[in-house]
Amino acid sequence: MLRVLVLLGIIGLVGCTDKRQPNIELIQDMMKDPSIKAQDYDNDRSDKRANMLPPQGTVPMNWEPYPNFQNDEQAKGLKNPVAEIKGEQAKNLMSLGQRKYQTYCAVCHGSQGF
């Protein structure tokens, strides 16, 4: 008799839990946080952008920031590695760039890049 009651109690407790939902919400509103897509609008902001810039001076973990050039003098030492490519390799590179642009960029920017 005791075994039957224990078995029914275990079945009852297991049946009460819903495995799709957590039992306890440890941090309130953590699951209700709105997700923001890169091109969403926020009508409450003056610039209407939902995706905001991170605070100035912050750097993601394991990431080296690009140098920030304040004027043209600092940027003069930079070289474009693609500019030195000539001949057939340059044609292949341009063709690849055009295909990538038409696939990923032209949807928003148009075929002329505006």
CNS distance restraints for C-alpha pairs under 8 A (distance, minus, plus):
assign (resid   1 and name CA) (resid   5 and name CA) 6.46 0.50 0.50
assign (resid   2 and name CA) (resid   6 and name CA) 6.21 0.50 0.50
assign (resid   3 and name CA) (resid   7 and name CA) 6.03 0.50 0.50
assign (resid   4 and name CA) (resid   8 and name CA) 6.06 0.50 0.50
assign (resid   5 and name CA) (resid   9 and name CA) 6.02 0.50 0.50
assign (resid   6 and name CA) (resid  10 and name CA) 6.21 0.50 0.50
assign (resid   7 and name CA) (resid  11 and name CA) 6.18 0.50 0.50
assign (resid   8 and name CA) (resid  12 and name CA) 5.97 0.50 0.50
assign (resid   9 and name CA) (resid  13 and name CA) 6.19 0.50 0.50
assign (resid  10 and name CA) (resid  14 and name CA) 6.12 0.50 0.50
assign (resid  11 and name CA) (resid  15 and name CA) 5.97 0.50 0.50
assign (resid  12 and name CA) (resid  16 and name CA) 6.33 0.50 0.50
assign (resid  13 and name CA) (resid  17 and name CA) 7.01 0.50 0.50
assign (resid  17 and name CA) (resid  23 and name CA) 7.65 0.50 0.50
assign (resid  18 and name CA) (resid  22 and name CA) 7.71 0.50 0.50
assign (resid  18 and name CA) (resid  23 and name CA) 7.93 0.50 0.50
assign (resid  29 and name CA) (resid  33 and name CA) 6.24 0.50 0.50
assign (resid  36 and name CA) (resid  40 and name CA) 6.62 0.50 0.50
assign (resid  36 and name CA) (resid  50 and name CA) 6.72 0.50 0.50
assign (resid  36 and name CA) (resid  51 and name CA) 6.70 0.50 0.50
assign (resid  37 and name CA) (resid  50 and name CA) 7.75 0.50 0.50
assign (resid  37 and name CA) (resid  51 and name CA) 7.10 0.50 0.50
assign (resid  38 and name CA) (resid  50 and name CA) 7.47 0.50 0.50
assign (resid  38 and name CA) (resid  51 and name CA) 5.64 0.50 0.50
assign (resid  39 and name CA) (resid  49 and name CA) 7.66 0.50 0.50
assign (resid  39 and name CA) (resid  50 and name CA) 7.37 0.50 0.50
assign (resid  39 and name CA) (resid  51 and name CA) 7.18 0.50 0.50
assign (resid  40 and name CA) (resid  49 and name CA) 6.76 0.50 0.50
assign (resid  40 and name CA) (resid  50 and name CA) 5.44 0.50 0.50
assign (resid  40 and name CA) (resid  51 and name CA) 7.06 0.50 0.50
assign (resid  41 and name CA) (resid  48 and name CA) 5.29 0.50 0.50
assign (resid  41 and name CA) (resid  49 and name CA) 5.09 0.50 0.50
assign (resid  41 and name CA) (resid  50 and name CA) 4.99 0.50 0.50
assign (resid  42 and name CA) (resid  48 and name CA) 4.81 0.50 0.50
assign (resid  42 and name CA) (resid  49 and name CA) 5.52 0.50 0.50
assign (resid  42 and name CA) (resid  50 and name CA) 4.75 0.50 0.50
assign (resid  43 and name CA) (resid  48 and name CA) 5.30 0.50 0.50
assign (resid  44 and name CA) (resid  48 and name CA) 6.99 0.50 0.50
assign (resid  45 and name CA) (resid  49 and name CA) 6.91 0.50 0.50
assign (resid  45 and name CA) (resid  50 and name CA) 7.93 0.50 0.50
assign (resid  54 and name CA) (resid  58 and name CA) 6.91 0.50 0.50
assign (resid  59 and name CA) (resid  63 and name CA) 6.94 0.50 0.50
assign (resid  59 and name CA) (resid  64 and name CA) 7.72 0.50 0.50
assign (resid  59 and name CA) (resid  65 and name CA) 7.02 0.50 0.50
assign (resid  69 and name CA) (resid  74 and name CA) 5.71 0.50 0.50
assign (resid  69 and name CA) (resid  75 and name CA) 6.11 0.50 0.50
assign (resid  70 and name CA) (resid  74 and name CA) 7.05 0.50 0.50
assign (resid  71 and name CA) (resid  75 and name CA) 6.99 0.50 0.50
assign (resid  72 and name CA) (resid  76 and name CA) 6.24 0.50 0.50
assign (resid  80 and name CA) (resid  84 and name CA) 7.61 0.50 0.50
assign (resid  81 and name CA) (resid  85 and name CA) 7.68 0.50 0.50
assign (resid  85 and name CA) (resid  89 and name CA) 6.64 0.50 0.50
assign (resid  85 and name CA) (resid  90 and name CA) 5.46 0.50 0.50
assign (resid  86 and name CA) (resid  90 and name CA) 5.04 0.50 0.50
assign (resid  87 and name CA) (resid  91 and name CA) 6.60 0.50 0.50
assign (resid  88 and name CA) (resid  92 and name CA) 6.22 0.50 0.50
assign (resid  89 and name CA) (resid  93 and name CA) 6.14 0.50 0.50
assign (resid  90 and name CA) (resid  94 and name CA) 6.14 0.50 0.50
assign (resid  91 and name CA) (resid  95 and name CA) 6.11 0.50 0.50
assign (resid  92 and name CA) (resid  96 and name CA) 6.14 0.50 0.50
assign (resid  93 and name CA) (resid  97 and name CA) 6.14 0.50 0.50
assign (resid  94 and name CA) (resid  98 and name CA) 6.14 0.50 0.50
assign (resid  95 and name CA) (resid  99 and name CA) 6.27 0.50 0.50
assign (resid  96 and name CA) (resid 100 and name CA) 6.15 0.50 0.50
assign (resid  97 and name CA) (resid 101 and name CA) 6.02 0.50 0.50
assign (resid  98 and name CA) (resid 102 and name CA) 6.12 0.50 0.50
assign (resid  99 and name CA) (resid 103 and name CA) 6.16 0.50 0.50
assign (resid 100 and name CA) (resid 104 and name CA) 5.95 0.50 0.50
assign (resid 100 and name CA) (resid 105 and name CA) 7.55 0.50 0.50
assign (resid 101 and name CA) (resid 105 and name CA) 4.85 0.50 0.50
assign (resid 101 and name CA) (resid 106 and name CA) 5.99 0.50 0.50
assign (resid 102 and name CA) (resid 106 and name CA) 4.92 0.50 0.50
assign (resid 102 and name CA) (resid 107 and name CA) 7.44 0.50 0.50
assign (resid 102 and name CA) (resid 111 and name CA) 6.80 0.50 0.50
assign (resid 103 and name CA) (resid 107 and name CA) 7.51 0.50 0.50
assign (resid 105 and name CA) (resid 109 and name CA) 5.96 0.50 0.50
assign (resid 105 and name CA) (resid 110 and name CA) 7.48 0.50 0.50
assign (resid 106 and name CA) (resid 110 and name CA) 4.33 0.50 0.50
assign (resid 106 and name CA) (resid 111 and name CA) 5.11 0.50 0.50
assign (resid 106 and name CA) (resid 112 and name CA) 7.84 0.50 0.50
assign (resid 106 and name CA) (resid 113 and name CA) 6.86 0.50 0.50
assign (resid 109 and name CA) (resid 113 and name CA) 5.08 0.50 0.50
assign (resid 109 and name CA) (resid 114 and name CA) 5.23 0.50 0.50
assign (resid 110 and name CA) (resid 114 and name CA) 6.15 0.50 0.50
